[in-house]
Amino acid sequence: MNNTVSAPAFLEKLRLATTQSHTNLEALPVSVSIMNPAVTNTEYALYLNLMHDVVKDAEENIFPLVHNTLPELDVHPKAQFITADLATLGFAPKADDVKPLSGELTDTSVAFALGVMYVIEGSSLGGRVILKNINGALGHNEDCGARYFAGYGGQTGSHWKSFLGQLIQYENNTKSEDEIIAGANYAFDAISRHFTKTSHQ
């Protein structure tokens, strides 16, 4: 990347470069099911369990890499909300200590980790859409049963803009566009592998 690429151009390149891996993830049966108006509590619980693996791994093994460099980055723990939602449904997170994101990574750079976080934090926006479907289909809401998908509530949009601002600034200072994109694509693909491998078990 050259020094003349603007922040909006960087974000647009990031979005375009991850479009295919993002689309592949959303096309998986388990992803489609969560947006189905006829989704069942069992399907919902399966999705939550799979996301619990992803979010817990990110919080424990990816986010700390970024926090050490960008301590002002405001990212709230979310795995606890998935646990609470599962409890409302009468389920508990699987006991397996699965690491769908960090399990195959070694010597992860801050830029790569930020790319992974771009996917995890960005999912909060999609979560607000999922929340509407879950509420309409199953009656769960952001106070009970769908706390995870409530994201940051009414502040979800502003939190996302704040995250993107930090991402832009870091990329501008380090010229690490390629690593950030690689991290984001890795995250989408790793989540897809996890959904595909475990949703049928």
Secondary structure, DSSP 8 states (H G I E B T S, - for coil): --TT--HHHHHHHHHHHHHHHHHHHHTSHHHHHTT-TT--HHHHHHHHHHHHHHHHHIIIIIHHHHHTT-TT------HHHHHHHHHHHT----S----TTTTT--S--HHHHHHHHHHHHHHHHHHHHHHHHHHHHH--BTTBB-TGGGTTGGGHHHHHHHHHHHHHHHHHHH--HHHHHHHHHHHHHHHHHHHHHHTT-
